[in-house]
């Protein structure tokens, strides 16, 4: 299942079917990250966690590295499944 999720996430990014929330951009800015860094993690990172108990929809945590920093990007698909919503990004614990 995780392979299929990553294929779906990467397809959305490559097709430009994503929305980065203001919150995600703010959090990225605190760590001197750019939009391209977030997309890089989604395209090359690994699925770290799935949270299916959220009433807004299943969230996925993708973990990857940018310039030796280990980062997590949290995302979900819009209800209709056509748009990937990038919720936040943060330094991994």
N, C-alpha and C positions, 0 to 999 in steps of 0.2 A: 504494500500500500504506500509506503513512504516514497518509493521510486515514482509512482504515478503522481503523487502530490508534487514532487519536485519538477516533474515534467510539466505539469499544469502551471506551476508558478513561473517557471522559466519561459514557457510559451507566452504567458501574459506579459512578462517583462519585454521579451523580444518584439512582441506585437504592439507595444506601447499601451497596453490595456491595464494600466495601473494608476493609482492616485496616491501620492505621498502626502499624508496629513501634515498640517502645520506643526502639530506636536512632534511628529517624527523629524521634521526639518529643524525644529528648535533643539531637540535632544542631540541630533547629529552635530549641530553647530557648537554645542557645549564641548564636544570632543574634537572639534576642528575637522569634521567629516563633511563631505560633499554629497550631493544627490548621486553622483556617479559611484561613490563608495558604497552606498546603500544598494544600488543596482548590482554592483560587482558581487556583493555578498549573496544576493538572491540568485545570481547566475552561476556562482561557483561554490557556494557554501553547502552545508549538509543540514538536513532536517534534524533538529535537536529535540523538539517536543511538539506534542499536539495537545491542545486543550479543547475538548469537545463539549464541555459543560457550560459554555457561555451562551446566554439566550440570544446574543447578537450574531452568533455563528462561530464555527470552529476556528480557533486561532492556531497559527503555525509559527514556531520559532526556528529561524534559520541561523545557523552559526557559521561564521567565516572569519578570515583574517584580512586586515588591511594594515600594511606597514607594521607588522608584528603586533598589532592590537587584535585581540580576539573579541569579536562583536556579535551581538544577537540582533536580528531584525524580526519583529513581530508583525505578522500580516494575516489577513483573512480575505476571503472572496465575498463580494457583494452578494446579496440574496439570490440574484438571478445567475450568479456564477460567471458573469462576463467581465468583471472588473476586480482586480486585485487591490485591496486597500492596505497600504503600508502604515501601520499604526504607530510604531515607535522603533527606536534603535538605541542600544546601550552597550556599554562595555560588559562582557561576560564575566561572571564571577569566577 
